[in-house]
Amino acid sequence: MDHPECGEFSGWRIPDSIGGAEGHQYDQRGATRKLAPELKSLGATVVLVDGPNLVDEAQAATGGADIVYGIDSVGGETFSRMLQTLCFGGTLASYGLLSMQQPSLDLSKVIFNDIRVKGF
C-alpha cells in the first residue's frame, strides 16, 4: 500500500467523553460546551462537540493533521463518527457504552485504512 501509516505516538488524539463515570445522566453535548473553557485551561488543544459534522470539524480544527488515536466511552453513532476521523493505521479504543446504543462498524474503513479497534 502506498499510504503512510500515521505515527504511533505523534499526531492528534480524540477522546469522546468527559465525566460520566459517576452514573449521572446529563446532556453530554451541553456539558462539553459548558466545560470547554476549563478543558482548554487544563491543556486541551481543541474541544469539539459530537454531532453529524464531527469528521469535518475535527479535520478543520487540526488543519487536516492525522488523528491517530480515538478513545470512546459513548458507543452508538459517536463511535462510528470517531472511527471516520482516524488516519490510516489509527486506533480506536472503546471502554464504555454510555449511550446504551450499539455502534455500527464500517468494516471498509477498518480494512482498507488499517484501523485497529480495541476494547479495555
N, C-alpha and C positions, 0 to 999 in steps of 0.2 A: 504494500500500500504506500502511496506517496503522501499520506497525511502525517505530519509530525505529531508525536504523542505529546500531550501537554505535560509540563514539568510536574514531577511528583509532589514537590513542596513549594513550587513557585506559582504565582498566579492568584486568582481570587477564590474565596470560599463563600458559599451561600447557605447559611442556616435558615430554617423556616419558622422558628418558634422562639418566643420569649416567655418565660414563666410557664404556667400551665401545669406544672408537675404537682401543684398543690391540690388538684382536683377541682379548682374553681372553673365555672363556665363563664365565659365572657366573650365579647366581640373581639376576636383576635386582631382584626384589622384596625379597629378603633384603639385597642391597647397599643398596637405598634405605632400608630400615628402619634398618640399621646406621649409615648416614651422615646420617640425618635431623638429629641434633643439630648436626653440623658444617655442613650445608647451611643450617640456621637461623642459625648463628653468622656465616655469610657473607652473610646478608641474605635468604634465602628466607622468605617470609611464612608459607607453608603447605607441608608436604611430604606428599603423598599417595602411596599405593602402588596401582598399576593392578590392577584386578580388576573383576568384574561390577557392582559398585556405584559405579564411578568417577563417573558422572554425578551421582548423589545426594550422594556425599561431596564433590565439587567444589562443588556448589550450597550445601551446608551450610557448608563451610569459608569460602566467600566471602560468606556471608549473602545468597545469591541475586544477587550482583552479576554484571554482564556479564563473561564471559571472552571477550576479543576476539581472542586470538591463540594458536594451538597450534603447537608445534614437535615434529615426530615423526621419530624415527630408528629406531623399532622395527617399524612396519608391523603387519600382521595385525589382530587384534581390538583392539589398543591404538589403532591409527589410527582404527578405527571408533568406539570409545568416545570418543576425544578429539573427533572431529567432533561427537558428540552434546552435548558440553559447551559448544560455542561459541554466542555470541549471534547475533542477526540481523545480517548484514553482517560476521561474523567471518572470520578467515583461518586456514587450517591449512597450514603449510609442512612438507614432507616431504623429508628428506635422507638416509634410510637404510632398511635392511631387516634390522635385527639379528635379528629373529625368523625370518627366511627364510620368512615367510608373506605371501602377497599380501593386502592389505587389501580389504575389501568397501566399496564407496562407496554410501552411502544418497543416491541422486540426489534423492529428495523433500526431504531435509534441505538439500541443496546448492541446489536450485532455489527452493524456497519460503521459505528463510531467507537467501537471497542469500549463501551461504557461498562463499568463494574457497579453492581448493586449489591450492597452488603447489609446485613442486619446485625444489631447488637443490643 
